[in-house]
Amino acid sequence: MKMLASLFILVSLNAQASCFDAAADYLIEYGNRSDRRLDMSSPRVLTAGAALTTERGEFLNAYPIETVLYYNTGSYHSGWFSEVVVLDPSNCKVLNAYTLADE
């Protein structure tokens, strides 16, 4: 049973890690302009029905499926921003992207 659970976790992490390229491609094409290269986080899982919020706690969305989130921080001239890309881990399709904070 432990072996089966370990295999499931490994497959799940592999699927989430493979979405990194899809998230990076999306941010390069459609994300906020930045003076520096991408500074993406490791994948974070948002469980089905959980609220996705800004850094100040403002509600953005809740998805009926488990999703994978990649955060990016960048700067443009004298300002900075934080954005997130939401992906479906089963096919790495981008579901949405949000700017969480900016200055």
C-alpha positions as CSV (number, residue, x, y, z in Angstrom):
1,M,0.0,0.0,0.0
2,K,2.9,2.4,0.8
3,M,4.4,1.6,-2.5
4,L,1.1,2.4,-4.3
5,A,0.8,5.7,-2.4
6,S,4.4,6.6,-3.2
7,L,3.9,5.9,-6.9
8,F,0.7,8.0,-6.9
9,I,2.5,10.9,-5.3
10,L,5.5,10.6,-7.7
11,V,3.2,10.5,-10.8
12,S,1.2,13.5,-9.4
13,L,4.4,15.5,-8.8
14,N,5.7,14.6,-12.2
15,A,2.5,15.9,-13.9
16,Q,2.7,19.1,-11.9
17,A,6.3,19.6,-12.7
18,S,5.7,19.1,-16.4
19,C,3.3,22.1,-16.4
20,F,6.2,24.4,-15.6
21,D,7.0,24.9,-19.3
22,A,3.4,25.6,-20.1
23,A,3.2,28.2,-17.4
24,A,6.5,29.8,-18.4
25,D,5.5,29.9,-22.1
26,Y,2.2,31.6,-21.1
27,L,3.9,34.2,-18.9
28,I,6.4,35.0,-21.6
29,E,3.7,35.5,-24.2
30,Y,0.9,37.0,-22.1
31,G,2.2,37.9,-18.7
32,N,3.2,41.4,-17.4
33,R,6.2,43.0,-19.0
34,S,9.3,42.7,-16.9
35,D,12.8,44.1,-16.9
36,R,14.1,40.8,-15.6
37,R,13.7,37.2,-16.5
38,L,11.0,35.0,-15.1
39,D,11.2,34.3,-11.3
40,M,8.7,31.5,-11.1
41,S,7.9,29.5,-7.9
42,S,7.7,25.8,-7.6
43,P,4.2,24.4,-8.3
44,R,1.6,24.8,-5.6
45,V,-1.6,22.8,-5.5
46,L,-4.9,24.5,-5.0
47,T,-7.4,21.9,-3.9
48,A,-10.8,21.7,-5.6
49,G,-13.2,24.3,-4.2
50,A,-10.5,26.2,-2.4
51,A,-10.5,30.0,-2.8
52,L,-7.7,31.7,-4.8
53,T,-7.1,35.1,-3.3
54,T,-4.8,38.1,-3.7
55,E,-2.1,38.9,-1.2
56,R,-4.6,41.1,0.6
57,G,-7.2,38.3,0.8
58,E,-9.5,39.5,-2.0
59,F,-11.3,36.6,-3.7
60,L,-10.3,35.9,-7.3
61,N,-11.8,32.5,-8.1
62,A,-12.5,28.9,-6.9
63,Y,-12.1,26.0,-9.3
64,P,-14.2,22.7,-9.2
65,I,-11.0,20.7,-9.9
66,E,-7.6,20.6,-8.2
67,T,-5.3,23.1,-10.0
68,V,-1.6,23.8,-10.1
69,L,-0.4,27.4,-9.5
70,Y,2.8,29.0,-10.6
71,Y,3.7,32.4,-9.2
72,N,6.0,34.9,-10.8
73,T,7.5,38.1,-9.5
74,G,8.9,40.8,-11.7
75,S,9.6,44.4,-12.1
76,Y,9.1,47.1,-14.7
77,H,11.0,50.4,-14.5
78,S,10.5,51.4,-10.8
79,G,7.5,49.2,-10.0
80,W,7.1,45.5,-9.2
81,F,4.3,42.9,-9.6
82,S,3.3,39.4,-8.5
83,E,1.2,37.3,-10.8
84,V,-0.1,33.7,-10.8
85,V,-1.0,31.3,-13.6
86,V,-3.6,28.6,-12.9
87,L,-3.3,25.3,-14.8
88,D,-5.2,22.0,-15.0
89,P,-2.6,19.4,-14.0
90,S,-4.1,16.7,-16.1
91,N,-3.3,18.4,-19.4
92,C,-1.3,21.6,-18.4
93,K,-4.0,23.8,-20.0
94,V,-3.9,27.4,-18.6
95,L,-7.2,28.1,-17.0
96,N,-6.5,31.7,-16.0
97,A,-3.9,34.2,-14.9
98,Y,-4.1,37.0,-12.4
99,T,-2.0,39.9,-11.2
100,L,-2.0,39.5,-7.4
101,A,-0.2,42.7,-6.4
102,D,1.6,45.5,-8.1
103,E,3.1,48.9,-7.4
